[in-house]
Amino acid sequence: MASVTTFSRLEPDPLRPDVTDGATAPVHDPLWLLARQWQVGEFAGHDGGTPVLARWRGEAARPTRFVAGPVPPGTRTQAPRFDAMAAPLETLVERAGTPLPETTESAEGLRLAVDTGRLFLRVLAQQTTSRDYGPDVVRAFAVPEPTPDVLAGLDPATAAYARLHAGRSVDGRRLRGELRGRDLLRLGVEVAQADRAELRAAGADWLRLVTALFADADPVATSWQPTRFEHTASISTRRPAEPGSELTLTAHRYDSDTLDWYELDANGDVNLGTTATEVGRPVTRTVMPAPVTAPGLPARRFWELEDGRLNLAALQPAETDLGQVLLIETLSGYGNDWFVIGVELPVGHVVSSTSLVVTDTFGTRTLLRPHGDHRLNTPSRWGLFQHSSPSSDGSEGVGLTNLLYLAPRLAQPVVGPVVEQVVLARDEQANLGWAVEQSRESPLQVGVELSSARPPDPPGDPDVAPDYHLAQAPPPHWIPLLPVRVEGTEQVALARGSVLDVSGGRHVVSSVTRLLGGGPDGALLIPEEEVPSGGLVVQRTYQSARWVDGSLHVWAAHRTRVSTGLPPSGVRYDYLVD
């Protein structure tokens, strides 16, 4: 008789819609887990603690001295004081000259004169006077009628503007010239005794407003270097750790749009005269460390899926590619060992770290000293994100560790249109350089395009013999730059040259922009290395920004960028024209 063998099997049903129990992964006997940790010796580990608290101590010193322009090595001077938070650092360094003339011999500053004249009438209207003195001010200080010589040198828009406002609008230039020497305007009419104080107050208020319109540079000491087309400025302070010595930071070659800490180098060759009362203060912060996260790092939670955008297993570095090998090893092996702390620092201060005390989950405190501390007895010749310390001969020196200047910089200023533009380029065919003025700032403070195109040659007559020309003159507003030897040195510079005319004579091309100094006698000696092979574009713009205290700052700034090149100049010699 055959037998039948049967089996009984318990099979779980994984198709339940509720996954709460599985996702929570409950532990019904936590003591059992602790016993297993004790058995394998996890409690004896010395590195098992997780940072939960960090106390950072540092020093912060606000710069108190400022010098615009280059400072020769070995200089010891008493630089003027400045408030590092009164204005953005870009405004302090970039500000260029703004035309605010006090005479009417030319149309210079015409639009600003009309605008400030309207401002005076508004200020005067707010005063309590016995009658309206506005018409008297217009008659006494009206925009003068432009002379034919002045009109001949103006562009059409400026000439029309000058004729429109002549005799109708108040000229702020004349007002400024009048109020510079006296406190009461001479209106040519009888002013009531009770109104004199109101007129004086209106003049003082207006003069204060006009003076504060632009963040203007010192005409003698400006940070803009016209021969190198870049800014140079220095600031200094005293650190609490070294109260007897001065720390000077210098922006040697600032030519970008944002002035941040990496534009400043430590300059130990100069002293700007800080005193012992200008030493900084200690700073303490207590924060909670946070683990460093990045794609590819191990997940920290039990049910967390790792980032699928980075597959470390798919990386196949070459045997000599140590960079990828170190990256993979760091991410996969030590990526979850790093923590970061966020420290709020005072803006406009030079900050350095003193110590960092980290407390872990077991209450253990660990003292960490900053990189480069002399008590560590370790060399600090290599580092990242630190201020360089170049030597006086321009060679790269040892960087300063444990130092950060949190510059009071702008996030995004409002940049106006380009009012002046000059292109510097090399002409390999003619074996010289060119400074091409493409636009200049008009008296209306707008850019006026300068014609730099050569007029086409007239059609030739086949029955007439060709004309011989000694030289072909360059297009208008093309200033030749000839290589010359700088006196007393072996350096080569590009200097303003002369141009041959049709009669065989020579004449110097006058520059009309502020970027090149203006006029035929303006200093124009450009170091050869400042003109790259691809060319250089120099621009002048007006910018404005609102600062942290609500104040408005407006300034003229100069910018440089790489050029895309110029068309051929067309200069040639000894040729025939049909």
MITI-180568 format. One record per residue (C-alpha): residue in three letters; x, z, y. Coordinates in steps of 0.25 Angstrom, whole numbers, plus 5000, padded with zeros to 4 digits. Each point is the difference from the previous one (the first is absolute). Example, Ala and Ser with C-alpha at 12.3 -4.5 7.8 and 13.67 -1.06 7.14 Angstrom:
BEGIN
ala504950314982/ser500649985014/
! end
This chain:
BEGIN
met500050005000/ala500649965013/ser500350105011/val499849985015/thr501050065010/thr499550035014/phe500750055012/ser499450085013/arg500749975013/leu499850065014/glu500149895010/pro500050035015/asp499149925009/pro500949955012/leu498849925007/arg499450115007/pro499849965015/asp500550145005/val501550015001/thr500150135008/asp500550084988/gly501149904997/ala500449985014/thr500150155003/ala500950024988/pro499650154999/val501050104994/his499250114992/asp501350094998/pro500950005012/leu500850114993/trp500449914989/leu500649905010/leu500850115006/ala500550054987/arg500549864997/gln500749995013/trp500750134997/gln500449964986/val500749875005/gly500750085012/glu499349935012/phe499950145007/ala501550015000/gly500249875008/his500750015013/asp499449885006/gly498650014996/gly499550055014/thr499249915009/pro500250015015/val498850065007/leu500650045014/ala501149955009/arg500550075013/trp500949905008/arg500850055012/gly500749915010/glu500449985014/ala499449925011/ala500749965013/arg499449915011/pro500949905007/thr500150045014/arg501049905006/phe499949855001/val500949895005/ala499649855001/gly501049904997/pro501450014992/val500850125001/pro501549984999/pro500750084989/gly500650135005/thr499050025011/arg499650145004/thr498949995010/gln498850085005/ala498949914997/pro498650025006/arg499050094993/phe498749934994/asp498850054993/ala500049934986/met498550014999/ala499649965014/ala500049854996/pro500249914987/leu501449984996/glu499849855001/thr499550015014/leu501350085004/val500949904994/glu499349875002/arg499550015014/ala500649895009/gly499949975015/thr498649975005/pro499949925014/leu499550105010/pro500549945013/glu499750065014/thr500249875008/thr499249875001/glu501249905002/ser499649944987/ala498850004990/glu500750104991/gly499050104994/leu498849935007/arg499050034990/leu500450154999/ala500050015015/val498549955001/asp499650094988/thr500750125006/gly499449975014/arg498650004994/leu500450144993/phe500350055014/leu498649965006/arg499450074988/val500850135002/leu499749995015/ala498549994997/gln500050134993/gln500550085012/thr499150065010/thr500249935013/ser499149985013/arg500049854998/asp500549894990/tyr501449965003/gly500149904989/pro499849875009/asp501150065009/val501050024988/val499749854996/arg500349955014/ala501350085001/phe500549984986/ala499449874996/val500849904990/pro500749915009/glu499849855001/pro501149944991/thr501049915006/pro500249854996/asp501450044994/val499350114992/leu498949914995/ala501049904996/gly500650094990/leu498750054993/asp499349954989/pro498649945003/ala499250134995/thr500950095008/ala499949915013/ala498550004999/tyr499950154998/ala500950025012/arg499249915009/leu498750074995/his500450145003/ala500849975013/gly499350085011/arg498950054991/ser500650114991/val500950125003/asp501549984996/gly500550114992/arg501449965003/arg499850035015/leu499350134997/arg501150054992/gly501049965010/glu499250075011/leu499850134992/arg501450014996/gly500450045014/arg498850075005/asp498850074995/leu498949945009/leu499749855000/arg500149935014/leu498749935000/gly500049955014/val498750085004/glu499750145004/val499950094988/ala499150135002/gln500850135000/ala499150054988/asp500349874992/arg501550015001/ala500150104989/glu499149914991/leu500849885002/arg501350074997/ala499450054987/ala499549864996/gly501449955003/ala500750114992/asp499049984988/trp500249855000/leu501550015001/arg500050094988/leu499149914992/val500849885003/thr501350064996/ala499450054987/leu499549864996/phe501249964992/ala501050074992/asp501249945008/ala501450004996/asp501150055009/pro500649875007/val501450054998/ala500050064986/thr499149924991/ser500050004985/trp499949854999/gln501349934998/pro499849865006/thr501249944994/arg499750054986/phe498549995001/glu499850144994/his499750145004/thr501050125000/ala499750145003/ser500450144996/ile499350144998/ser500650144998/thr499750144995/arg500650124994/arg499650054986/pro499850154997/ala501050004989/glu501149945009/pro499650065014/gly501449975005/ser500049854998/glu499249895004/leu499349894992/thr499949875006/leu499149884994/thr500349865006/ala499249884998/his501149905001/arg499349874997/tyr498550015001/asp499249875000/ser498850024992/asp498650045003/thr500050144995/leu501050115003/asp500150104989/trp501150094994/tyr500749894993/glu500449935013/leu500850125004/asp501450044996/ala500850135001/asn501049985012/gly501050115000/asp500949935010/val499250045012/asn499450125006/leu498850005009/gly500150145006/thr498950084992/thr500150155002/ala499950134991/thr498550025006/glu499649864994/val500250054985/gly498849974990/arg499250104992/pro499850034985/val498849954993/thr499350054987/arg499049934992/thr499350054987/val499349894992/met499649974985/pro500849904993/ala499349884994/pro500549924988/val500549865003/thr499149894996/ala500449854998/pro499549894991/gly500750024986/leu500250155000/pro499450084989/ala498650045002/arg499850155003/arg498650034995/phe499650004985/trp498949895001/glu500649925011/leu500449854997/glu501349965005/asp500149895010/gly499949864993/arg500749925012/leu501450044995/asn500449984986/leu501450074999/ala500149944985/ala499949865005/leu501350025009/gln501249944993/pro501250035009/ala501349934998/glu501250084995/thr500649995014/asp498750035007/leu500350155003/gly498950015010/gln498949964991/val500550094989/leu500150125010/leu498649975005/ile499450004986/glu500750134996/thr499650075012/leu498549964999/ser499950024985/gly500950124998/tyr500050085014/gly498949945008/asn499150124998/asp501150105004/trp499949975015/phe499250075011/val499949975014/ile499650095012/gly499449965013/val500650075013/glu499449985013/leu501149995010/pro500050015016/val500049865006/gly501149965009/his501050104994/val501349994992/val499750074987/ser500950054989/ser499850084987/thr500550144998/ser499450044986/leu498949984991/val499550114991/val499149964988/thr499150094993/asp499549964986/thr498950044991/phe500850124994/gly500350055014/thr501549964999/arg500649965014/thr501049895001/leu500949985012/leu500349855003/arg501049975011/pro500049875007/his500949884996/gly501350015007/asp500050155002/his501450055000/arg499750124991/leu499749904989/asn501449954999/thr499649864996/pro500449875008/ser498949945008/arg500649865003/trp498849934995/gly498650015004/leu498749935004/phe499150015012/gln501150075009/his500549975014/ser501349925000/ser501250055008/pro500849875003/ser501450025006/ser500449955014/asp500649874994/gly498649964995/ser500450034985/glu499050074991/gly500250155000/val499550124991/gly498550025002/leu499450135004/thr499350074989/asn498850095001/leu499649955014/leu498749935004/tyr499649965014/leu498449995000/ala500049905012/pro498750015009/arg499749854997/leu498849925002/ala499149954989/gln499649875006/pro500149975015/val499249905007/val500949885003/gly499649905010/pro500349855000/val501549955002/val500349985015/glu501449964998/gln500749934989/val501549954998/val500649934988/leu501450014997/ala500649904990/arg501249934996/asp500249855002/glu501049954989/gln500049865005/ala500350035014/asn501050124996/leu499350105009/gly498850095001/trp498850005008/ala499150105007/val498649935001/glu499050075010/gln498749964994/ser499150095009/arg500150105011/glu499250115007/ser499249955012/pro499650095012/leu498750014992/gln500750074989/val499649904990/gly500949904993/val500249865006/glu500549894991/leu501349935004/ser500249864997/ser501249984992/ala499649864995/arg500849885004/pro499249895007/pro500049874992/asp501049895004/pro499349885007/pro499949874992/gly501249915002/asp500049865005/pro500749904991/asp500449915011/val500850125007/ala501450054995/pro499950144994/asp500450115009/tyr501250094997/his499950155001/leu501150105000/ala499150114994/gln498650044996/ala499550125007/pro499350114991/pro498550025002/pro499550095011/his500350154998/trp501049984989/ile501250095004/pro501349964993/leu500950114994/leu501449974998/pro501050084991/val501050085009/arg501150104996/val499650145005/glu501150045010/gly501050104993/thr499449994986/glu500049904989/gln498450005000/val499349875003/ala498750005009/leu499049895004/ala500049995016/arg499149925009/gly500649865002/ser499749895010/val499349864998/leu500549865004/asp499049935008/val499949855002/ser501049995011/gly501150074991/gly499950135008/arg499750144994/his498950095002/val499650144994/val498650014994/ser499350125007/ser499250104991/val498650035004/thr499750114990/arg500350155001/leu500549994985/leu501249925005/gly500250075013/gly499449905010/gly500849915009/pro501349914998/asp500950125002/gly499450104990/ala500950064990/leu499949924987/leu501150034990/ile499450014986/pro500950044988/glu500149894991/glu499550084988/glu498750035007/val499549854999/pro499849974985/ser500049874994/gly498549994999/gly499850045014/leu499450135007/val498750015008/val499950115011/gln498650035006/arg499550095011/thr498650064998/tyr499250125006/gln499550114991/ser499150125001/ala499750124991/arg499350135001/trp500850124996/val499750134993/asp499650075013/gly499149895004/ser500949945011/leu500149855001/his501349935000/val500349865005/trp501349935000/ala500849874999/ala500749984987/his501049904995/arg500049954986/thr500949914991/arg499849924988/val500649894992/ser499749865005/thr499649884992/gly501049915007/leu499949915012/pro499949855001/pro501349925003/ser500450015014/gly500349855002/val501350035007/arg500949884998/tyr501149935008/asp500549865003/tyr498749924996/leu499349885004/val498549995004/asp499249874999/
! end
